[in-house]
Amino acid sequence: MVELWNGLALDGTVNGNDLRFINHSCAPNTYMRVIGVHVEFYALREIEPGEELTCDYGPTHHDGKLPCRCGSPGCRGYI
Ligand SMILES: [Zn+2]
């Protein structure tokens, strides 16, 4: 889920939304910007062909209680 400025949210699990391809990581290779009703991802570093795209979700509706399984060395443990 990505919360938009107008109180609505985009749900990556419905309508074939491409958000579903970007998983959380505590050491992401992209960052997300929400512009109006559009969500854009930008590279934080060079990304190799075939490498999974990841983003730090930041605060979520899980309130930091969902165990993180990103596997990065600096994993915070929860989302
Ligand atoms: Zn993590």
PDB file of the backbone (N, CA, C, O) and the ligand in Angstrom, with CONECT records:
HET     ZN  A 101       1
ATOM      1  N   MET A   1       0.835  -1.182   0.000  1.00  0.00           N
ATOM      2  CA  MET A   1       0.000   0.000   0.000  1.00  0.00           C
ATOM      3  C   MET A   1       0.878   1.242   0.000  1.00  0.00           C
ATOM      4  O   MET A   1       1.834   1.346   0.769  1.00  0.00           O
ATOM      5  N   VAL A   2       0.545   2.165  -0.859  1.00  0.00           N
ATOM      6  CA  VAL A   2       1.237   3.448  -0.856  1.00  0.00           C
ATOM      7  C   VAL A   2       0.186   4.526  -0.632  1.00  0.00           C
ATOM      8  O   VAL A   2      -0.752   4.687  -1.413  1.00  0.00           O
ATOM      9  N   GLU A   3       0.375   5.257   0.459  1.00  0.00           N
ATOM     10  CA  GLU A   3      -0.563   6.315   0.795  1.00  0.00           C
ATOM     11  C   GLU A   3      -0.312   7.527  -0.088  1.00  0.00           C
ATOM     12  O   GLU A   3       0.828   7.954  -0.273  1.00  0.00           O
ATOM     13  N   LEU A   4      -1.396   8.077  -0.630  1.00  0.00           N
ATOM     14  CA  LEU A   4      -1.302   9.247  -1.496  1.00  0.00           C
ATOM     15  C   LEU A   4      -1.654  10.501  -0.716  1.00  0.00           C
ATOM     16  O   LEU A   4      -2.119  10.418   0.421  1.00  0.00           O
ATOM     17  N   TRP A   5      -1.440  11.636  -1.305  1.00  0.00           N
ATOM     18  CA  TRP A   5      -1.675  12.925  -0.643  1.00  0.00           C
ATOM     19  C   TRP A   5      -3.140  13.138  -0.282  1.00  0.00           C
ATOM     20  O   TRP A   5      -3.435  13.861   0.670  1.00  0.00           O
ATOM     21  N   ASN A   6      -4.059  12.531  -1.015  1.00  0.00           N
ATOM     22  CA  ASN A   6      -5.481  12.831  -0.858  1.00  0.00           C
ATOM     23  C   ASN A   6      -6.200  11.862   0.078  1.00  0.00           C
ATOM     24  O   ASN A   6      -7.430  11.801   0.095  1.00  0.00           O
ATOM     25  N   GLY A   7      -5.421  11.103   0.860  1.00  0.00           N
ATOM     26  CA  GLY A   7      -6.027  10.173   1.794  1.00  0.00           C
ATOM     27  C   GLY A   7      -6.346   8.820   1.184  1.00  0.00           C
ATOM     28  O   GLY A   7      -6.733   7.893   1.896  1.00  0.00           O
ATOM     29  N   LEU A   8      -6.189   8.698  -0.130  1.00  0.00           N
ATOM     30  CA  LEU A   8      -6.382   7.407  -0.785  1.00  0.00           C
ATOM     31  C   LEU A   8      -5.053   6.666  -0.806  1.00  0.00           C
ATOM     32  O   LEU A   8      -4.017   7.221  -0.443  1.00  0.00           O
ATOM     33  N   ALA A   9      -5.091   5.405  -1.234  1.00  0.00           N
ATOM     34  CA  ALA A   9      -3.870   4.608  -1.294  1.00  0.00           C
ATOM     35  C   ALA A   9      -3.878   3.728  -2.539  1.00  0.00           C
ATOM     36  O   ALA A   9      -4.934   3.329  -3.029  1.00  0.00           O
ATOM     37  N   LEU A  10      -2.691   3.437  -3.036  1.00  0.00           N
ATOM     38  CA  LEU A  10      -2.552   2.476  -4.133  1.00  0.00           C
ATOM     39  C   LEU A  10      -2.215   1.129  -3.506  1.00  0.00           C
ATOM     40  O   LEU A  10      -1.308   1.025  -2.679  1.00  0.00           O
ATOM     41  N   ASP A  11      -2.947   0.112  -3.905  1.00  0.00           N
ATOM     42  CA  ASP A  11      -2.739  -1.232  -3.385  1.00  0.00           C
ATOM     43  C   ASP A  11      -2.037  -2.054  -4.462  1.00  0.00           C
ATOM     44  O   ASP A  11      -2.593  -2.300  -5.533  1.00  0.00           O
ATOM     45  N   GLY A  12      -0.807  -2.474  -4.165  1.00  0.00           N
ATOM     46  CA  GLY A  12      -0.019  -3.222  -5.123  1.00  0.00           C
ATOM     47  C   GLY A  12      -0.555  -4.614  -5.425  1.00  0.00           C
ATOM     48  O   GLY A  12      -0.051  -5.296  -6.317  1.00  0.00           O
ATOM     49  N   THR A  13      -1.570  -5.035  -4.686  1.00  0.00           N
ATOM     50  CA  THR A  13      -2.068  -6.401  -4.892  1.00  0.00           C
ATOM     51  C   THR A  13      -3.270  -6.464  -5.836  1.00  0.00           C
ATOM     52  O   THR A  13      -3.758  -7.554  -6.136  1.00  0.00           O
ATOM     53  N   VAL A  14      -3.753  -5.312  -6.309  1.00  0.00           N
ATOM     54  CA  VAL A  14      -4.948  -5.334  -7.159  1.00  0.00           C
ATOM     55  C   VAL A  14      -4.670  -4.730  -8.535  1.00  0.00           C
ATOM     56  O   VAL A  14      -3.772  -3.903  -8.697  1.00  0.00           O
ATOM     57  N   ASN A  15      -5.435  -5.146  -9.492  1.00  0.00           N
ATOM     58  CA  ASN A  15      -5.426  -4.593 -10.848  1.00  0.00           C
ATOM     59  C   ASN A  15      -4.073  -4.673 -11.550  1.00  0.00           C
ATOM     60  O   ASN A  15      -3.780  -3.833 -12.401  1.00  0.00           O
ATOM     61  N   GLY A  16      -3.250  -5.652 -11.219  1.00  0.00           N
ATOM     62  CA  GLY A  16      -1.984  -5.813 -11.917  1.00  0.00           C
ATOM     63  C   GLY A  16      -1.024  -4.667 -11.699  1.00  0.00           C
ATOM     64  O   GLY A  16      -0.141  -4.420 -12.521  1.00  0.00           O
ATOM     65  N   ASN A  17      -1.197  -3.964 -10.586  1.00  0.00           N
ATOM     66  CA  ASN A  17      -0.356  -2.814 -10.281  1.00  0.00           C
ATOM     67  C   ASN A  17       1.112  -3.227 -10.173  1.00  0.00           C
ATOM     68  O   ASN A  17       1.438  -4.201  -9.495  1.00  0.00           O
ATOM     69  N   ASP A  18       1.994  -2.485 -10.845  1.00  0.00           N
ATOM     70  CA  ASP A  18       3.418  -2.828 -10.844  1.00  0.00           C
ATOM     71  C   ASP A  18       4.096  -2.624  -9.493  1.00  0.00           C
ATOM     72  O   ASP A  18       5.232  -3.061  -9.308  1.00  0.00           O
ATOM     73  N   LEU A  19       3.433  -1.976  -8.556  1.00  0.00           N
ATOM     74  CA  LEU A  19       4.005  -1.823  -7.208  1.00  0.00           C
ATOM     75  C   LEU A  19       4.316  -3.173  -6.582  1.00  0.00           C
ATOM     76  O   LEU A  19       5.191  -3.283  -5.723  1.00  0.00           O
ATOM     77  N   ARG A  20       3.608  -4.179  -7.008  1.00  0.00           N
ATOM     78  CA  ARG A  20       3.787  -5.501  -6.398  1.00  0.00           C
ATOM     79  C   ARG A  20       5.181  -6.082  -6.666  1.00  0.00           C
ATOM     80  O   ARG A  20       5.586  -7.041  -6.010  1.00  0.00           O
ATOM     81  N   PHE A  21       5.906  -5.514  -7.617  1.00  0.00           N
ATOM     82  CA  PHE A  21       7.244  -6.032  -7.936  1.00  0.00           C
ATOM     83  C   PHE A  21       8.341  -5.418  -7.077  1.00  0.00           C
ATOM     84  O   PHE A  21       9.482  -5.876  -7.127  1.00  0.00           O
ATOM     85  N   ILE A  22       8.029  -4.399  -6.294  1.00  0.00           N
ATOM     86  CA  ILE A  22       9.050  -3.734  -5.483  1.00  0.00           C
ATOM     87  C   ILE A  22       8.887  -4.168  -4.029  1.00  0.00           C
ATOM     88  O   ILE A  22       7.948  -3.744  -3.354  1.00  0.00           O
ATOM     89  N   ASN A  23       9.785  -4.999  -3.552  1.00  0.00           N
ATOM     90  CA  ASN A  23       9.735  -5.460  -2.170  1.00  0.00           C
ATOM     91  C   ASN A  23      10.547  -4.546  -1.269  1.00  0.00           C
ATOM     92  O   ASN A  23      11.404  -3.788  -1.724  1.00  0.00           O
ATOM     93  N   HIS A  24      10.255  -4.640   0.016  1.00  0.00           N
ATOM     94  CA  HIS A  24      10.994  -3.847   0.997  1.00  0.00           C
ATOM     95  C   HIS A  24      12.385  -4.422   1.214  1.00  0.00           C
ATOM     96  O   HIS A  24      12.589  -5.635   1.160  1.00  0.00           O
ATOM     97  N   SER A  25      13.334  -3.532   1.459  1.00  0.00           N
ATOM     98  CA  SER A  25      14.644  -3.930   1.968  1.00  0.00           C
ATOM     99  C   SER A  25      15.135  -2.824   2.889  1.00  0.00           C
ATOM    100  O   SER A  25      14.882  -1.644   2.645  1.00  0.00           O
ATOM    101  N   CYS A  26      15.838  -3.211   3.950  1.00  0.00           N
ATOM    102  CA  CYS A  26      16.461  -2.220   4.828  1.00  0.00           C
ATOM    103  C   CYS A  26      17.723  -1.645   4.179  1.00  0.00           C
ATOM    104  O   CYS A  26      18.269  -0.654   4.663  1.00  0.00           O
ATOM    105  N   ALA A  27      18.190  -2.263   3.080  1.00  0.00           N
ATOM    106  CA  ALA A  27      19.318  -1.755   2.296  1.00  0.00           C
ATOM    107  C   ALA A  27      18.860  -1.718   0.831  1.00  0.00           C
ATOM    108  O   ALA A  27      19.336  -2.502   0.010  1.00  0.00           O
ATOM    109  N   PRO A  28      17.949  -0.819   0.514  1.00  0.00           N
ATOM    110  CA  PRO A  28      17.308  -0.821  -0.816  1.00  0.00           C
ATOM    111  C   PRO A  28      18.223  -0.312  -1.918  1.00  0.00           C
ATOM    112  O   PRO A  28      19.240   0.332  -1.662  1.00  0.00           O
ATOM    113  N   ASN A  29      17.835  -0.618  -3.149  1.00  0.00           N
ATOM    114  CA  ASN A  29      18.567  -0.064  -4.294  1.00  0.00           C
ATOM    115  C   ASN A  29      17.745   1.006  -5.017  1.00  0.00           C
ATOM    116  O   ASN A  29      18.202   1.558  -6.018  1.00  0.00           O
ATOM    117  N   THR A  30      16.541   1.307  -4.527  1.00  0.00           N
ATOM    118  CA  THR A  30      15.751   2.405  -5.078  1.00  0.00           C
ATOM    119  C   THR A  30      15.119   3.195  -3.935  1.00  0.00           C
ATOM    120  O   THR A  30      15.077   2.736  -2.794  1.00  0.00           O
ATOM    121  N   TYR A  31      14.635   4.373  -4.256  1.00  0.00           N
ATOM    122  CA  TYR A  31      13.779   5.105  -3.326  1.00  0.00           C
ATOM    123  C   TYR A  31      12.529   5.522  -4.066  1.00  0.00           C
ATOM    124  O   TYR A  31      12.523   5.608  -5.294  1.00  0.00           O
ATOM    125  N   MET A  32      11.484   5.778  -3.329  1.00  0.00           N
ATOM    126  CA  MET A  32      10.175   6.045  -3.909  1.00  0.00           C
ATOM    127  C   MET A  32       9.784   7.502  -3.699  1.00  0.00           C
ATOM    128  O   MET A  32      10.041   8.087  -2.647  1.00  0.00           O
ATOM    129  N   ARG A  33       9.158   8.073  -4.719  1.00  0.00           N
ATOM    130  CA  ARG A  33       8.569   9.407  -4.595  1.00  0.00           C
ATOM    131  C   ARG A  33       7.112   9.299  -5.002  1.00  0.00           C
ATOM    132  O   ARG A  33       6.785   8.665  -6.006  1.00  0.00           O
ATOM    133  N   VAL A  34       6.246   9.914  -4.228  1.00  0.00           N
ATOM    134  CA  VAL A  34       4.828   9.973  -4.563  1.00  0.00           C
ATOM    135  C   VAL A  34       4.549  11.380  -5.055  1.00  0.00           C
ATOM    136  O   VAL A  34       4.731  12.355  -4.326  1.00  0.00           O
ATOM    137  N   ILE A  35       4.103  11.474  -6.302  1.00  0.00           N
ATOM    138  CA  ILE A  35       3.800  12.761  -6.920  1.00  0.00           C
ATOM    139  C   ILE A  35       2.345  12.716  -7.362  1.00  0.00           C
ATOM    140  O   ILE A  35       2.006  12.081  -8.361  1.00  0.00           O
ATOM    141  N   GLY A  36       1.490  13.395  -6.605  1.00  0.00           N
ATOM    142  CA  GLY A  36       0.058  13.341  -6.903  1.00  0.00           C
ATOM    143  C   GLY A  36      -0.446  11.933  -6.691  1.00  0.00           C
ATOM    144  O   GLY A  36      -0.395  11.399  -5.583  1.00  0.00           O
ATOM    145  N   VAL A  37      -0.937  11.332  -7.771  1.00  0.00           N
ATOM    146  CA  VAL A  37      -1.416   9.953  -7.674  1.00  0.00           C
ATOM    147  C   VAL A  37      -0.447   8.986  -8.347  1.00  0.00           C
ATOM    148  O   VAL A  37      -0.789   7.832  -8.606  1.00  0.00           O
ATOM    149  N   HIS A  38       0.768   9.467  -8.629  1.00  0.00           N
ATOM    150  CA  HIS A  38       1.777   8.633  -9.282  1.00  0.00           C
ATOM    151  C   HIS A  38       2.877   8.268  -8.288  1.00  0.00           C
ATOM    152  O   HIS A  38       3.266   9.071  -7.440  1.00  0.00           O
ATOM    153  N   VAL A  39       3.369   7.031  -8.416  1.00  0.00           N
ATOM    154  CA  VAL A  39       4.472   6.557  -7.597  1.00  0.00           C
ATOM    155  C   VAL A  39       5.640   6.292  -8.525  1.00  0.00           C
ATOM    156  O   VAL A  39       5.520   5.548  -9.499  1.00  0.00           O
ATOM    157  N   GLU A  40       6.776   6.911  -8.213  1.00  0.00           N
ATOM    158  CA  GLU A  40       7.967   6.764  -9.051  1.00  0.00           C
ATOM    159  C   GLU A  40       9.107   6.195  -8.218  1.00  0.00           C
ATOM    160  O   GLU A  40       9.230   6.498  -7.031  1.00  0.00           O
ATOM    161  N   PHE A  41       9.938   5.370  -8.842  1.00  0.00           N
ATOM    162  CA  PHE A  41      11.099   4.791  -8.177  1.00  0.00           C
ATOM    163  C   PHE A  41      12.353   5.268  -8.880  1.00  0.00           C
ATOM    164  O   PHE A  41      12.416   5.312 -10.109  1.00  0.00           O
ATOM    165  N   TYR A  42      13.356   5.627  -8.080  1.00  0.00           N
ATOM    166  CA  TYR A  42      14.633   6.103  -8.595  1.00  0.00           C
ATOM    167  C   TYR A  42      15.751   5.254  -8.008  1.00  0.00           C
ATOM    168  O   TYR A  42      15.695   4.857  -6.844  1.00  0.00           O
ATOM    169  N   ALA A  43      16.766   4.981  -8.819  1.00  0.00           N
ATOM    170  CA  ALA A  43      17.888   4.163  -8.368  1.00  0.00           C
ATOM    171  C   ALA A  43      18.740   4.905  -7.353  1.00  0.00           C
ATOM    172  O   ALA A  43      19.016   6.093  -7.518  1.00  0.00           O
ATOM    173  N   LEU A  44      19.153   4.213  -6.308  1.00  0.00           N
ATOM    174  CA  LEU A  44      20.074   4.760  -5.315  1.00  0.00           C
ATOM    175  C   LEU A  44      21.522   4.449  -5.674  1.00  0.00           C
ATOM    176  O   LEU A  44      22.456   5.058  -5.153  1.00  0.00           O
ATOM    177  N   ARG A  45      21.681   3.494  -6.569  1.00  0.00           N
ATOM    178  CA  ARG A  45      23.017   3.077  -7.032  1.00  0.00           C
ATOM    179  C   ARG A  45      22.832   2.345  -8.347  1.00  0.00           C
ATOM    180  O   ARG A  45      21.703   2.136  -8.791  1.00  0.00           O
ATOM    181  N   GLU A  46      23.928   1.955  -8.971  1.00  0.00           N
ATOM    182  CA  GLU A  46      23.830   1.194 -10.208  1.00  0.00           C
ATOM    183  C   GLU A  46      23.177  -0.164  -9.909  1.00  0.00           C
ATOM    184  O   GLU A  46      23.555  -0.843  -8.954  1.00  0.00           O
ATOM    185  N   ILE A  47      22.209  -0.546 -10.722  1.00  0.00           N
ATOM    186  CA  ILE A  47      21.480  -1.797 -10.512  1.00  0.00           C
ATOM    187  C   ILE A  47      21.830  -2.754 -11.648  1.00  0.00           C
ATOM    188  O   ILE A  47      21.721  -2.419 -12.827  1.00  0.00           O
ATOM    189  N   GLU A  48      22.247  -3.937 -11.262  1.00  0.00           N
ATOM    190  CA  GLU A  48      22.673  -4.933 -12.244  1.00  0.00           C
ATOM    191  C   GLU A  48      21.467  -5.564 -12.937  1.00  0.00           C
ATOM    192  O   GLU A  48      20.401  -5.684 -12.334  1.00  0.00           O
ATOM    193  N   PRO A  49      21.628  -5.971 -14.211  1.00  0.00           N
ATOM    194  CA  PRO A  49      20.534  -6.657 -14.903  1.00  0.00           C
ATOM    195  C   PRO A  49      20.096  -7.898 -14.106  1.00  0.00           C
ATOM    196  O   PRO A  49      20.937  -8.688 -13.677  1.00  0.00           O
ATOM    197  N   GLY A  50      18.815  -8.061 -13.917  1.00  0.00           N
ATOM    198  CA  GLY A  50      18.269  -9.207 -13.199  1.00  0.00           C
ATOM    199  C   GLY A  50      18.214  -9.021 -11.694  1.00  0.00           C
ATOM    200  O   GLY A  50      17.621  -9.846 -10.999  1.00  0.00           O
ATOM    201  N   GLU A  51      18.819  -7.952 -11.168  1.00  0.00           N
ATOM    202  CA  GLU A  51      18.806  -7.706  -9.724  1.00  0.00           C
ATOM    203  C   GLU A  51      17.402  -7.290  -9.280  1.00  0.00           C
ATOM    204  O   GLU A  51      16.741  -6.513  -9.968  1.00  0.00           O
ATOM    205  N   GLU A  52      16.950  -7.798  -8.148  1.00  0.00           N
ATOM    206  CA  GLU A  52      15.654  -7.428  -7.607  1.00  0.00           C
ATOM    207  C   GLU A  52      15.636  -5.954  -7.245  1.00  0.00           C
ATOM    208  O   GLU A  52      16.587  -5.440  -6.658  1.00  0.00           O
ATOM    209  N   LEU A  53      14.543  -5.269  -7.599  1.00  0.00           N
ATOM    210  CA  LEU A  53      14.361  -3.881  -7.192  1.00  0.00           C
ATOM    211  C   LEU A  53      13.760  -3.861  -5.802  1.00  0.00           C
ATOM    212  O   LEU A  53      12.771  -4.544  -5.536  1.00  0.00           O
ATOM    213  N   THR A  54      14.355  -3.081  -4.917  1.00  0.00           N
ATOM    214  CA  THR A  54      13.864  -2.992  -3.547  1.00  0.00           C
ATOM    215  C   THR A  54      13.776  -1.529  -3.126  1.00  0.00           C
ATOM    216  O   THR A  54      14.435  -0.655  -3.689  1.00  0.00           O
ATOM    217  N   CYS A  55      12.949  -1.295  -2.128  1.00  0.00           N
ATOM    218  CA  CYS A  55      12.717   0.053  -1.624  1.00  0.00           C
ATOM    219  C   CYS A  55      12.522  -0.044  -0.115  1.00  0.00           C
ATOM    220  O   CYS A  55      11.966  -1.026   0.378  1.00  0.00           O
ATOM    221  N   ASP A  56      12.973   0.964   0.615  1.00  0.00           N
ATOM    222  CA  ASP A  56      12.685   1.015   2.048  1.00  0.00           C
ATOM    223  C   ASP A  56      11.282   1.589   2.197  1.00  0.00           C
ATOM    224  O   ASP A  56      11.049   2.757   1.886  1.00  0.00           O
ATOM    225  N   TYR A  57      10.364   0.783   2.664  1.00  0.00           N
ATOM    226  CA  TYR A  57       8.965   1.218   2.764  1.00  0.00           C
ATOM    227  C   TYR A  57       8.786   2.335   3.785  1.00  0.00           C
ATOM    228  O   TYR A  57       7.807   3.078   3.718  1.00  0.00           O
ATOM    229  N   GLY A  58       9.714   2.465   4.727  1.00  0.00           N
ATOM    230  CA  GLY A  58       9.541   3.479   5.769  1.00  0.00           C
ATOM    231  C   GLY A  58       8.391   3.078   6.690  1.00  0.00           C
ATOM    232  O   GLY A  58       8.068   1.896   6.804  1.00  0.00           O
ATOM    233  N   PRO A  59       7.775   4.059   7.346  1.00  0.00           N
ATOM    234  CA  PRO A  59       6.655   3.728   8.234  1.00  0.00           C
ATOM    235  C   PRO A  59       5.525   3.052   7.443  1.00  0.00           C
ATOM    236  O   PRO A  59       5.175   3.487   6.346  1.00  0.00           O
ATOM    237  N   THR A  60       4.972   1.999   8.011  1.00  0.00           N
ATOM    238  CA  THR A  60       3.896   1.270   7.335  1.00  0.00           C
ATOM    239  C   THR A  60       2.700   1.094   8.263  1.00  0.00           C
ATOM    240  O   THR A  60       2.757   1.440   9.443  1.00  0.00           O
ATOM    241  N   HIS A  61       1.637   0.559   7.722  1.00  0.00           N
ATOM    242  CA  HIS A  61       0.456   0.281   8.533  1.00  0.00           C
ATOM    243  C   HIS A  61       0.686  -0.887   9.499  1.00  0.00           C
ATOM    244  O   HIS A  61      -0.190  -1.209  10.302  1.00  0.00           O
ATOM    245  N   HIS A  62       1.862  -1.522   9.421  1.00  0.00           N
ATOM    246  CA  HIS A  62       2.203  -2.603  10.349  1.00  0.00           C
ATOM    247  C   HIS A  62       2.777  -2.059  11.653  1.00  0.00           C
ATOM    248  O   HIS A  62       3.006  -2.812  12.599  1.00  0.00           O
ATOM    249  N   ASP A  63       3.008  -0.743  11.699  1.00  0.00           N
ATOM    250  CA  ASP A  63       3.502  -0.078  12.912  1.00  0.00           C
ATOM    251  C   ASP A  63       4.768  -0.719  13.476  1.00  0.00           C
ATOM    252  O   ASP A  63       4.927  -0.807  14.693  1.00  0.00           O
ATOM    253  N   GLY A  64       5.665  -1.165  12.607  1.00  0.00           N
ATOM    254  CA  GLY A  64       6.931  -1.720  13.060  1.00  0.00           C
ATOM    255  C   GLY A  64       6.830  -3.074  13.727  1.00  0.00           C
ATOM    256  O   GLY A  64       7.745  -3.478  14.445  1.00  0.00           O
ATOM    257  N   LYS A  65       5.720  -3.793  13.503  1.00  0.00           N
ATOM    258  CA  LYS A  65       5.524  -5.082  14.170  1.00  0.00           C
ATOM    259  C   LYS A  65       5.641  -6.272  13.223  1.00  0.00           C
ATOM    260  O   LYS A  65       5.600  -7.423  13.659  1.00  0.00           O
ATOM    261  N   LEU A  66       5.789  -5.990  11.898  1.00  0.00           N
ATOM    262  CA  LEU A  66       5.901  -7.080  10.931  1.00  0.00           C
ATOM    263  C   LEU A  66       7.384  -7.448  10.785  1.00  0.00           C
ATOM    264  O   LEU A  66       8.193  -6.601  10.407  1.00  0.00           O
ATOM    265  N   PRO A  67       7.745  -8.703  11.082  1.00  0.00           N
ATOM    266  CA  PRO A  67       9.146  -9.096  10.930  1.00  0.00           C
ATOM    267  C   PRO A  67       9.634  -8.875   9.492  1.00  0.00           C
ATOM    268  O   PRO A  67       8.957  -9.225   8.525  1.00  0.00           O
ATOM    269  N   CYS A  68      10.810  -8.294   9.386  1.00  0.00           N
ATOM    270  CA  CYS A  68      11.406  -8.049   8.073  1.00  0.00           C
ATOM    271  C   CYS A  68      12.233  -9.266   7.683  1.00  0.00           C
ATOM    272  O   CYS A  68      12.956  -9.838   8.499  1.00  0.00           O
ATOM    273  N   ARG A  69      12.111  -9.638   6.443  1.00  0.00           N
ATOM    274  CA  ARG A  69      12.861 -10.796   5.942  1.00  0.00           C
ATOM    275  C   ARG A  69      13.764 -10.403   4.781  1.00  0.00           C
ATOM    276  O   ARG A  69      14.035 -11.212   3.894  1.00  0.00           O
ATOM    277  N   CYS A  70      14.232  -9.144   4.791  1.00  0.00           N
ATOM    278  CA  CYS A  70      15.026  -8.679   3.647  1.00  0.00           C
ATOM    279  C   CYS A  70      16.382  -9.345   3.585  1.00  0.00           C
ATOM    280  O   CYS A  70      16.942  -9.501   2.500  1.00  0.00           O
ATOM    281  N   GLY A  71      16.924  -9.741   4.726  1.00  0.00           N
ATOM    282  CA  GLY A  71      18.185 -10.451   4.717  1.00  0.00           C
ATOM    283  C   GLY A  71      19.414  -9.557   4.564  1.00  0.00           C
ATOM    284  O   GLY A  71      20.523 -10.074   4.436  1.00  0.00           O
ATOM    285  N   SER A  72      19.255  -8.242   4.572  1.00  0.00           N
ATOM    286  CA  SER A  72      20.421  -7.370   4.429  1.00  0.00           C
ATOM    287  C   SER A  72      21.211  -7.367   5.740  1.00  0.00           C
ATOM    288  O   SER A  72      20.631  -7.573   6.807  1.00  0.00           O
ATOM    289  N   PRO A  73      22.516  -7.137   5.674  1.00  0.00           N
ATOM    290  CA  PRO A  73      23.335  -7.133   6.898  1.00  0.00           C
ATOM    291  C   PRO A  73      22.859  -6.128   7.938  1.00  0.00           C
ATOM    292  O   PRO A  73      22.995  -6.378   9.136  1.00  0.00           O
ATOM    293  N   GLY A  74      22.311  -5.014   7.517  1.00  0.00           N
ATOM    294  CA  GLY A  74      21.847  -3.993   8.460  1.00  0.00           C
ATOM    295  C   GLY A  74      20.350  -4.026   8.689  1.00  0.00           C
ATOM    296  O   GLY A  74      19.756  -3.007   9.041  1.00  0.00           O
ATOM    297  N   CYS A  75      19.732  -5.173   8.497  1.00  0.00           N
ATOM    298  CA  CYS A  75      18.278  -5.280   8.634  1.00  0.00           C
ATOM    299  C   CYS A  75      17.824  -4.792  10.009  1.00  0.00           C
ATOM    300  O   CYS A  75      18.409  -5.153  11.031  1.00  0.00           O
ATOM    301  N   ARG A  76      16.781  -3.972  10.022  1.00  0.00           N
ATOM    302  CA  ARG A  76      16.261  -3.426  11.276  1.00  0.00           C
ATOM    303  C   ARG A  76      15.399  -4.451  12.023  1.00  0.00           C
ATOM    304  O   ARG A  76      15.075  -4.254  13.195  1.00  0.00           O
ATOM    305  N   GLY A  77      15.032  -5.530  11.356  1.00  0.00           N
ATOM    306  CA  GLY A  77      14.304  -6.602  12.017  1.00  0.00           C
ATOM    307  C   GLY A  77      12.784  -6.552  11.858  1.00  0.00           C
ATOM    308  O   GLY A  77      12.113  -7.583  11.856  1.00  0.00           O
ATOM    309  N   TYR A  78      12.255  -5.332  11.724  1.00  0.00           N
ATOM    310  CA  TYR A  78      10.794  -5.167  11.599  1.00  0.00           C
ATOM    311  C   TYR A  78      10.475  -4.063  10.610  1.00  0.00           C
ATOM    312  O   TYR A  78      11.258  -3.137  10.402  1.00  0.00           O
ATOM    313  N   ILE A  79       9.303  -4.188  10.007  1.00  0.00           N
ATOM    314  CA  ILE A  79       8.802  -3.142   9.098  1.00  0.00           C
ATOM    315  C   ILE A  79       7.722  -2.391   9.819  1.00  0.00           C
ATOM    316  O   ILE A  79       7.141  -1.458   9.263  1.00  0.00           O
TER     317      ILE A  79
HETATM  318 ZN    ZN A 101      15.186  -5.747   6.728  1.00  0.00          ZN2+
END
